[in-house]
């Protein structure tokens, strides 16, 4: 997933929780099989030996239990607050508060997993580190190619398409007012694609240097924690300013879009929120699920399209 996509995902008022990626039974399948799914995902970047995989699987199960007990209730609480808010009373301050809360969810999750990732890197060989860094660099080259030759106006067209797609997902349809809002929003955004390209290049270089010094614990431990838990400290002033501008813009136009929904769209939105809440509550009470072959095929299809 490229960095621009992440900007839009964070702008979704109701997109809470990193683990709430897909809906229905497929979400339950993901959550209750976190151990082997995440090991497989990590294995796409670095080949782990059997011992490393076993330890990682055990730690992921512990993480899942922590997430179930501590994080899911907070997701439900936030969804209740959103559900109880009159769409006509939604303003940019309310949207910003929800965005801050999503950011806090993410921060807690990253902080929770940081010690395990730190321990994993300490167990990695020089060959594994080389493989990991090279795979990240390859992903960055793919990101560059995706927008190669585009100008700002062409990138903003992509922004507008994604905004309308998000409106349609949450509202069920997009009316003329919302299309106009999407166009105004996209045209007012600061284009950050090319800033992210340079940022990713610099971070790949920094990650290589960091991992190569992993034996120097006095340096490596605090820098590794900063790398994972304070990523914004690496932004250039220009990128930070653009992100702040786009964040405020997102809050403004999400609020205006919600204010503009009609009764049918409001019903669809309420149904979407209720579905996410039901998923969260179901996951809180059950981690052991039976899965049909069809569910597995649905999940496999999803991962091939989105995660890979």
Order of alpha helices (4+ residues) and beta strands (2+ residues): alpha-alpha-alpha-alpha-alpha-alpha-alpha-alpha-alpha-alpha-alpha-alpha-alpha-alpha
